[in-house]
Amino acid sequence: MKIAVIIVRVLLAAMYLFASVSYFLNMMPKAPEMTAAQTSFMTGIMASVYLFPLIKITELICGVMLLIGRTAPLASIIIFPVTLNIFLYGVFLGQPKDIPMGAVMLLVNLFLLYAYRAKYLPIVSK
């Protein structure tokens, strides 16, 4: 189980680091043709000038925290809303081909949350 957690943690960190670094270095590929709902959603995200960079900074910081290992339980909690939104975007606004990647990321994050559940008990215990 310990080796599986390390492998999963490093893979999730690599996904987030790749996404955030490529955004900040302007290496993102041209976005494919979007539906009206996707265009409306992305227009709203980009209109609030701070939100997309904030998401990418969060991905970068959590990717580094996941790689460090000692801070992985905290990174799993912080990055979970971003992962959930990636999955829900694929389900409700994306194409059917967008769902598997978001689902894998969500399952990996849920696996890490389960693996680190003992670390979270002091948060909810009295």
Rosetta constraint file for C-alpha pairs under 8 A:
AtomPair CA 1 CA 5 HARMONIC 6.22 0.50
AtomPair CA 2 CA 6 HARMONIC 6.42 0.50
AtomPair CA 3 CA 7 HARMONIC 6.22 0.50
AtomPair CA 4 CA 8 HARMONIC 6.04 0.50
AtomPair CA 5 CA 9 HARMONIC 5.85 0.50
AtomPair CA 5 CA 112 HARMONIC 6.79 0.50
AtomPair CA 5 CA 115 HARMONIC 7.10 0.50
AtomPair CA 6 CA 10 HARMONIC 6.11 0.50
AtomPair CA 7 CA 11 HARMONIC 6.19 0.50
AtomPair CA 8 CA 12 HARMONIC 6.15 0.50
AtomPair CA 8 CA 108 HARMONIC 6.57 0.50
AtomPair CA 8 CA 112 HARMONIC 7.66 0.50
AtomPair CA 9 CA 13 HARMONIC 6.09 0.50
AtomPair CA 9 CA 66 HARMONIC 6.05 0.50
AtomPair CA 9 CA 67 HARMONIC 7.09 0.50
AtomPair CA 9 CA 72 HARMONIC 7.67 0.50
AtomPair CA 9 CA 112 HARMONIC 7.18 0.50
AtomPair CA 10 CA 14 HARMONIC 6.05 0.50
AtomPair CA 10 CA 66 HARMONIC 6.78 0.50
AtomPair CA 10 CA 67 HARMONIC 5.85 0.50
AtomPair CA 11 CA 15 HARMONIC 6.33 0.50
AtomPair CA 12 CA 16 HARMONIC 6.38 0.50
AtomPair CA 12 CA 63 HARMONIC 7.42 0.50
AtomPair CA 12 CA 66 HARMONIC 7.80 0.50
AtomPair CA 12 CA 105 HARMONIC 7.07 0.50
AtomPair CA 12 CA 108 HARMONIC 7.12 0.50
AtomPair CA 12 CA 109 HARMONIC 7.67 0.50
AtomPair CA 13 CA 17 HARMONIC 5.95 0.50
AtomPair CA 13 CA 62 HARMONIC 7.37 0.50
AtomPair CA 13 CA 63 HARMONIC 4.20 0.50
AtomPair CA 13 CA 64 HARMONIC 6.83 0.50
AtomPair CA 13 CA 66 HARMONIC 5.55 0.50
AtomPair CA 13 CA 67 HARMONIC 6.09 0.50
AtomPair CA 14 CA 18 HARMONIC 5.92 0.50
AtomPair CA 14 CA 63 HARMONIC 6.81 0.50
AtomPair CA 15 CA 19 HARMONIC 6.23 0.50
AtomPair CA 15 CA 63 HARMONIC 7.93 0.50
AtomPair CA 16 CA 20 HARMONIC 6.10 0.50
AtomPair CA 16 CA 59 HARMONIC 5.35 0.50
AtomPair CA 16 CA 60 HARMONIC 6.41 0.50
AtomPair CA 16 CA 62 HARMONIC 7.74 0.50
AtomPair CA 16 CA 63 HARMONIC 5.45 0.50
AtomPair CA 17 CA 21 HARMONIC 5.83 0.50
AtomPair CA 17 CA 59 HARMONIC 6.73 0.50
AtomPair CA 17 CA 60 HARMONIC 5.41 0.50
AtomPair CA 17 CA 63 HARMONIC 5.33 0.50
AtomPair CA 17 CA 64 HARMONIC 7.40 0.50
AtomPair CA 18 CA 22 HARMONIC 5.89 0.50
AtomPair CA 19 CA 23 HARMONIC 6.26 0.50
AtomPair CA 19 CA 56 HARMONIC 7.63 0.50
AtomPair CA 19 CA 59 HARMONIC 7.78 0.50
AtomPair CA 20 CA 24 HARMONIC 6.32 0.50
AtomPair CA 20 CA 56 HARMONIC 5.02 0.50
AtomPair CA 20 CA 57 HARMONIC 6.93 0.50
AtomPair CA 20 CA 59 HARMONIC 6.06 0.50
AtomPair CA 20 CA 60 HARMONIC 5.48 0.50
AtomPair CA 21 CA 25 HARMONIC 6.04 0.50
AtomPair CA 21 CA 60 HARMONIC 7.18 0.50
AtomPair CA 22 CA 26 HARMONIC 5.89 0.50
AtomPair CA 22 CA 27 HARMONIC 4.75 0.50
AtomPair CA 22 CA 28 HARMONIC 5.57 0.50
AtomPair CA 23 CA 27 HARMONIC 6.15 0.50
AtomPair CA 23 CA 28 HARMONIC 5.66 0.50
AtomPair CA 23 CA 56 HARMONIC 7.42 0.50
AtomPair CA 34 CA 38 HARMONIC 5.72 0.50
AtomPair CA 34 CA 39 HARMONIC 5.97 0.50
AtomPair CA 35 CA 39 HARMONIC 6.13 0.50
AtomPair CA 36 CA 40 HARMONIC 6.11 0.50
AtomPair CA 37 CA 41 HARMONIC 6.14 0.50
AtomPair CA 37 CA 93 HARMONIC 6.39 0.50
AtomPair CA 38 CA 42 HARMONIC 6.06 0.50
AtomPair CA 38 CA 93 HARMONIC 5.87 0.50
AtomPair CA 38 CA 94 HARMONIC 7.15 0.50
AtomPair CA 39 CA 43 HARMONIC 5.94 0.50
AtomPair CA 40 CA 44 HARMONIC 6.31 0.50
AtomPair CA 41 CA 45 HARMONIC 6.34 0.50
AtomPair CA 42 CA 46 HARMONIC 6.03 0.50
AtomPair CA 43 CA 47 HARMONIC 5.91 0.50
AtomPair CA 44 CA 48 HARMONIC 6.59 0.50
AtomPair CA 45 CA 49 HARMONIC 7.52 0.50
AtomPair CA 45 CA 51 HARMONIC 6.45 0.50
AtomPair CA 45 CA 52 HARMONIC 6.50 0.50
AtomPair CA 46 CA 51 HARMONIC 7.39 0.50
AtomPair CA 46 CA 52 HARMONIC 6.73 0.50
AtomPair CA 49 CA 53 HARMONIC 7.84 0.50
AtomPair CA 50 CA 54 HARMONIC 6.05 0.50
AtomPair CA 51 CA 55 HARMONIC 6.25 0.50
AtomPair CA 52 CA 56 HARMONIC 6.31 0.50
AtomPair CA 53 CA 57 HARMONIC 6.03 0.50
AtomPair CA 54 CA 58 HARMONIC 6.10 0.50
AtomPair CA 55 CA 59 HARMONIC 6.21 0.50
AtomPair CA 55 CA 82 HARMONIC 7.39 0.50
AtomPair CA 56 CA 60 HARMONIC 6.15 0.50
AtomPair CA 57 CA 61 HARMONIC 6.15 0.50
AtomPair CA 58 CA 62 HARMONIC 5.98 0.50
AtomPair CA 58 CA 79 HARMONIC 7.26 0.50
AtomPair CA 59 CA 63 HARMONIC 5.84 0.50
AtomPair CA 59 CA 79 HARMONIC 6.91 0.50
AtomPair CA 60 CA 64 HARMONIC 6.34 0.50
AtomPair CA 61 CA 65 HARMONIC 6.16 0.50
AtomPair CA 62 CA 66 HARMONIC 5.96 0.50
AtomPair CA 62 CA 75 HARMONIC 4.97 0.50
AtomPair CA 62 CA 76 HARMONIC 7.65 0.50
AtomPair CA 62 CA 78 HARMONIC 7.27 0.50
AtomPair CA 62 CA 79 HARMONIC 6.46 0.50
AtomPair CA 63 CA 67 HARMONIC 6.32 0.50
AtomPair CA 63 CA 75 HARMONIC 7.67 0.50
AtomPair CA 64 CA 68 HARMONIC 6.26 0.50
AtomPair CA 65 CA 69 HARMONIC 6.64 0.50
AtomPair CA 65 CA 70 HARMONIC 7.69 0.50
AtomPair CA 65 CA 71 HARMONIC 5.35 0.50
AtomPair CA 65 CA 72 HARMONIC 5.69 0.50
AtomPair CA 65 CA 75 HARMONIC 5.86 0.50
AtomPair CA 66 CA 70 HARMONIC 7.96 0.50
AtomPair CA 66 CA 71 HARMONIC 6.50 0.50
AtomPair CA 66 CA 72 HARMONIC 4.45 0.50
AtomPair CA 66 CA 75 HARMONIC 6.08 0.50
AtomPair CA 66 CA 76 HARMONIC 7.60 0.50
AtomPair CA 67 CA 72 HARMONIC 7.40 0.50
AtomPair CA 68 CA 72 HARMONIC 7.03 0.50
AtomPair CA 71 CA 75 HARMONIC 6.30 0.50
AtomPair CA 72 CA 76 HARMONIC 6.03 0.50
AtomPair CA 73 CA 77 HARMONIC 6.62 0.50
AtomPair CA 73 CA 112 HARMONIC 7.66 0.50
AtomPair CA 73 CA 113 HARMONIC 7.22 0.50
AtomPair CA 73 CA 116 HARMONIC 5.93 0.50
AtomPair CA 73 CA 119 HARMONIC 7.04 0.50
AtomPair CA 74 CA 78 HARMONIC 6.28 0.50
AtomPair CA 75 CA 79 HARMONIC 5.93 0.50
AtomPair CA 76 CA 80 HARMONIC 6.02 0.50
AtomPair CA 76 CA 109 HARMONIC 6.48 0.50
AtomPair CA 76 CA 112 HARMONIC 6.71 0.50
AtomPair CA 76 CA 113 HARMONIC 6.36 0.50
AtomPair CA 77 CA 81 HARMONIC 7.99 0.50
AtomPair CA 77 CA 113 HARMONIC 7.32 0.50
AtomPair CA 79 CA 83 HARMONIC 6.29 0.50
AtomPair CA 80 CA 84 HARMONIC 6.06 0.50
AtomPair CA 80 CA 106 HARMONIC 7.84 0.50
AtomPair CA 80 CA 109 HARMONIC 6.68 0.50
AtomPair CA 81 CA 85 HARMONIC 6.12 0.50
AtomPair CA 82 CA 86 HARMONIC 6.23 0.50
AtomPair CA 83 CA 87 HARMONIC 6.34 0.50
AtomPair CA 83 CA 102 HARMONIC 7.25 0.50
AtomPair CA 83 CA 105 HARMONIC 6.47 0.50
AtomPair CA 83 CA 106 HARMONIC 5.76 0.50
AtomPair CA 83 CA 109 HARMONIC 7.53 0.50
AtomPair CA 84 CA 88 HARMONIC 6.13 0.50
AtomPair CA 84 CA 102 HARMONIC 7.96 0.50
AtomPair CA 84 CA 106 HARMONIC 6.26 0.50
AtomPair CA 85 CA 89 HARMONIC 5.84 0.50
AtomPair CA 86 CA 90 HARMONIC 6.41 0.50
AtomPair CA 86 CA 102 HARMONIC 5.69 0.50
AtomPair CA 87 CA 91 HARMONIC 6.31 0.50
AtomPair CA 87 CA 99 HARMONIC 6.58 0.50
AtomPair CA 87 CA 101 HARMONIC 7.86 0.50
AtomPair CA 87 CA 102 HARMONIC 4.19 0.50
AtomPair CA 87 CA 103 HARMONIC 5.82 0.50
AtomPair CA 87 CA 105 HARMONIC 7.78 0.50
AtomPair CA 87 CA 106 HARMONIC 6.74 0.50
AtomPair CA 88 CA 92 HARMONIC 5.94 0.50
AtomPair CA 88 CA 93 HARMONIC 7.82 0.50
AtomPair CA 88 CA 102 HARMONIC 7.86 0.50
AtomPair CA 89 CA 93 HARMONIC 5.23 0.50
AtomPair CA 89 CA 94 HARMONIC 5.99 0.50
AtomPair CA 90 CA 94 HARMONIC 4.18 0.50
AtomPair CA 90 CA 95 HARMONIC 6.57 0.50
AtomPair CA 90 CA 96 HARMONIC 7.36 0.50
AtomPair CA 90 CA 98 HARMONIC 5.11 0.50
AtomPair CA 90 CA 99 HARMONIC 4.90 0.50
AtomPair CA 90 CA 102 HARMONIC 6.67 0.50
AtomPair CA 91 CA 95 HARMONIC 7.70 0.50
AtomPair CA 91 CA 96 HARMONIC 7.41 0.50
AtomPair CA 91 CA 98 HARMONIC 7.67 0.50
AtomPair CA 91 CA 99 HARMONIC 5.85 0.50
AtomPair CA 94 CA 98 HARMONIC 5.86 0.50
AtomPair CA 94 CA 99 HARMONIC 7.43 0.50
AtomPair CA 95 CA 99 HARMONIC 7.32 0.50
AtomPair CA 98 CA 102 HARMONIC 6.89 0.50
AtomPair CA 99 CA 103 HARMONIC 5.99 0.50
AtomPair CA 100 CA 104 HARMONIC 6.06 0.50
AtomPair CA 101 CA 105 HARMONIC 6.25 0.50
AtomPair CA 102 CA 106 HARMONIC 6.09 0.50
AtomPair CA 103 CA 107 HARMONIC 6.06 0.50
AtomPair CA 104 CA 108 HARMONIC 6.05 0.50
AtomPair CA 105 CA 109 HARMONIC 6.14 0.50
AtomPair CA 106 CA 110 HARMONIC 6.08 0.50
AtomPair CA 107 CA 111 HARMONIC 6.02 0.50
AtomPair CA 108 CA 112 HARMONIC 6.32 0.50
AtomPair CA 109 CA 113 HARMONIC 6.20 0.50
AtomPair CA 110 CA 114 HARMONIC 6.12 0.50
AtomPair CA 111 CA 115 HARMONIC 6.06 0.50
AtomPair CA 112 CA 116 HARMONIC 6.07 0.50
AtomPair CA 113 CA 117 HARMONIC 5.93 0.50
AtomPair CA 116 CA 120 HARMONIC 6.98 0.50
AtomPair CA 117 CA 121 HARMONIC 6.66 0.50
AtomPair CA 120 CA 124 HARMONIC 7.15 0.50
AtomPair CA 121 CA 125 HARMONIC 5.93 0.50
AtomPair CA 122 CA 126 HARMONIC 7.68 0.50
